[in-house]
């Protein structure tokens, strides 16, 4: 025999299912609210705040690029300066070598000049007096010419003097004389021959200079 009181009515079963669903939905809503309460506002994120003051990656690259360009410019300037100094050094060295080559024998040649002077004096004296051995005179003349050839080989040349305008850079005036033949300030004759070595004066000519016809000046 079935007990009617133990049977649930369909209305009660439906009510129970609805209440259980409502209870589950409430628990779900409550969990979402709790999760939302645990979240911080986006504006208060510490990571975001920290990144606001940090430099952008592009700025750092630009600074490094500018620094590298400045270093390159300084290096190029140093290379140009060193190159210019080296070129000057080469030119200076070349001038020094050339000068040494030209004037290396200057002291020796200068020491030989009195020998040439004595040979010329002996030749002049023999010709003026009309005395002496012709063979000996010829030998002296040949010796003088040979020495002058050696001088010429090393760039030594005599200074032109007689009949030339007096030039204090290569002539040394020993005295002055009145002259009807030579105009004023002209070399009449030389006592001692002067010489040049390349473009340098080795010894000036010692000369007599004309004062003109009346010698009033």
C-alpha positions in Angstrom: 0.0 0.0 0.0 1.6 3.2 -1.0 1.9 6.1 1.5 0.6 9.2 -0.2 2.4 11.4 2.4 5.9 10.1 1.4 5.6 11.2 -2.2 6.8 14.6 -3.1 4.7 16.5 -5.4 6.1 17.7 -8.7 5.7 21.3 -7.6 8.0 20.8 -4.7 10.7 19.2 -6.9 10.6 22.0 -9.3 10.9 24.5 -6.5 13.9 22.8 -5.0 15.7 22.8 -8.4 15.1 26.5 -8.9 16.4 27.3 -5.4 19.5 25.3 -6.0 20.2 27.1 -9.3 19.6 30.4 -7.6 22.0 29.5 -4.8 24.7 28.5 -7.4 24.3 31.7 -9.3 24.6 33.7 -6.2 27.8 31.9 -5.2 29.2 32.7 -8.8 28.3 36.3 -8.6 29.9 36.6 -5.2 33.1 35.1 -6.5 33.3 37.5 -9.3 32.8 40.5 -7.0 35.5 39.2 -4.7 37.9 38.9 -7.7 37.1 42.3 -8.9 37.7 43.8 -5.4 41.1 42.2 -5.4 42.1 43.9 -8.6 43.8 47.3 -8.5 42.9 50.2 -10.7 44.9 50.5 -13.9 46.2 53.9 -13.0 47.7 52.7 -9.8 49.8 49.8 -11.4 53.4 50.2 -10.0 54.9 48.7 -13.1 53.2 51.3 -15.2 54.2 54.1 -12.9 57.8 52.9 -13.0 57.9 52.8 -16.7 56.7 56.4 -17.1 60.0 57.9 -15.9 62.4 55.5 -17.7 64.1 56.6 -21.0 62.8 55.3 -24.2 65.0 52.7 -26.0 65.2 55.0 -29.0 66.7 57.8 -27.0 69.6 55.6 -25.8 70.4 54.5 -29.3 70.5 58.1 -30.5 72.9 59.1 -27.8 75.2 56.2 -28.6 75.1 57.1 -32.3 76.0 60.8 -31.6 78.8 59.7 -29.4 80.2 57.3 -32.0 80.0 60.1 -34.7 82.0 62.5 -32.4 84.6 59.8 -31.8 84.9 59.2 -35.5 85.3 62.9 -36.2 88.1 63.2 -33.6 89.8 60.2 -35.0 89.7 61.6 -38.5 91.2 64.9 -37.2 94.0 63.0 -35.5 94.8 61.1 -38.7 94.9 64.3 -40.7 97.2 66.0 -38.2 99.5 63.0 -38.1 99.5 62.8 -41.9 100.3 66.5 -42.3 103.1 66.3 -39.7 104.6 63.3 -41.5 104.5 65.1 -44.9 106.3 68.1 -43.3 108.9 65.7 -41.8 109.5 64.1 -45.2 110.0 67.5 -46.8 112.3 68.8 -44.1 114.3 65.6 -44.2 114.6 65.9 -48.0 115.8 69.5 -47.6 118.4 68.5 -45.0 119.7 65.6 -47.1 119.9 67.8 -50.2 121.7 70.5 -48.2 124.2 68.0 -46.8 124.9 66.6 -50.3 125.5 70.1 -51.6 127.6 71.5 -48.8 129.3 68.4 -47.3 132.7 69.3 -48.8 132.4 73.0 -48.0 135.0 73.0 -45.2 137.5 71.0 -47.4 137.1 73.3 -50.4 137.4 76.4 -48.2 140.7 75.0 -46.9 142.0 74.6 -50.5 141.3 78.1 -51.5 144.6 79.5 -50.2 146.4 76.9 -52.3 144.6 78.2 -55.4 145.5 81.8 -54.4 149.2 80.9 -54.1 149.2 79.2 -57.5 147.5 82.2 -59.1 149.9 84.6 -57.4 152.9 82.6 -58.6 151.5 82.7 -62.2 150.8 86.4 -62.1 154.2 87.2 -60.7 156.0 85.1 -63.3 154.1 86.8 -66.1 154.7 90.3 -64.8 158.4 89.9 -64.2 159.0 87.9 -67.4 161.2 85.5 -65.5 160.9 81.9 -64.7 160.9 78.5 -66.3 158.2 78.2 -68.9 157.8 74.5 -68.2 157.4 75.2 -64.5 154.9 78.0 -65.2 153.0 75.7 -67.4 152.9 73.0 -64.7 151.6 75.5 -62.2 148.9 76.6 -64.5 147.8 73.0 -65.2 147.7 72.3 -61.4 145.5 75.4 -60.9 143.1 74.3 -63.7 142.8 70.8 -62.3 141.9 72.1 -58.9 139.3 74.4 -60.4 137.8 71.4 -62.3 137.4 69.6 -59.0 135.8 72.7 -57.5 133.3 72.8 -60.4 132.5 69.2 -59.9 131.3 70.0 -56.4 129.4 73.1 -57.4 132.1 75.6 -56.6 132.3 78.6 -59.0 134.2 81.9 -58.9 132.4 85.1 -58.2 132.4 87.6 -61.1 133.9 90.8 -60.0 136.0 93.0 -62.3 133.9 95.4 -64.4 130.7 94.4 -62.5 128.7 96.7 -60.3 129.7 96.5 -56.7 127.5 94.0 -54.8 128.1 93.9 -51.1 126.5 90.5 -50.8 129.4 88.9 -52.8 132.0 91.7 -52.9 134.2 93.1 -50.1 135.5 96.6 -50.8 139.2 96.8 -49.8 139.6 100.4 -51.1 138.2 103.0 -53.6 139.9 104.7 -56.4 139.0 107.4 -58.9 138.7 106.1 -62.4 138.0 107.5 -65.9 137.4 104.0 -67.3 134.9 102.6 -64.8 131.8 104.4 -63.7 131.1 105.0 -60.1 130.5 102.1 -57.8 132.0 99.6 -60.2 134.7 97.0 -59.4 138.0 98.1 -61.0 140.0 95.0 -60.0 140.1 92.2 -57.4 142.8 91.4 -54.9 141.4 88.0 -54.0 139.0 85.9 -56.0 135.7 85.0 -54.3 133.8 81.7 -54.7 130.3 80.4 -54.4 129.3 76.8 -53.5 125.9 76.1 -55.0 123.8 79.1 -53.9 125.9 79.9 -50.8 128.8 82.3 -50.7 131.9 80.5 -49.8 134.2 83.5 -49.8 133.6 87.1 -51.0 135.8 88.8 -53.6 138.1 91.4 -52.1 138.0 94.3 -54.6 138.8 97.8 -55.5 135.7 100.0 -56.2 135.6 103.0 -58.5 134.7 106.4 -57.1 134.0 107.9 -60.6 136.1 110.4 -62.6 136.6 113.1 -60.0 136.1 111.0 -56.9 134.0 113.8 -55.3 131.4 111.4 -53.9 
